[in-house]
Amino acid sequence: MKANQVGQDLSDLSVPAAGSNTDVDSSVERVVQGAHDSVNRMADAAKPAIQQLQDKVNASVDSLGDSADHARKLSEDGAESLRTLVRDRPLVALAAATVVGMLIARLAR
C-alpha cells in the first residue's frame, strides 16, 4: 500500500508535457506552500519552549545580579571590618601582617 502511495506522490511531482507551465507553476506553489506551512507549524511548536528558556535565562540573570550585590556587600563589610581592626589595634594588625608575610615567603621557597 505504501509503495502505491509513494508512486502516486512521485507521479504528482512528475514534469508535465511541454506547454503546460501552469501545471509546473502550481506544483511548485504547492510545494512552497507546504514548506511554509511546515515552517510555521515548527515555529508555533517551538514558541513555548523558547518562552520557557527565556524565562529561565531572565531568572538566572536576576539571581546572578543578586549574588553579585551580596558578594559586593560582603567585600565592603570585610574591608570596613579590617580598617576598624587596624585603627583600633595597629600593633596586632602589624604582627598579623608580618606572620602572614613570613608564611608566604616560606611557602614560596
Buried (B, 14 or more C-beta within 10 A) or exposed (E): EEEEEEEEEEEEEEEEEEEEEEEEEEBEEEEEEEEEEEEEEEEEEEEEEEEEEEEEEEEEEEEEEEEEEEEEEEEEEEEEEEEEEBEEEEEEBEEEEEEEEEEEEEEEE
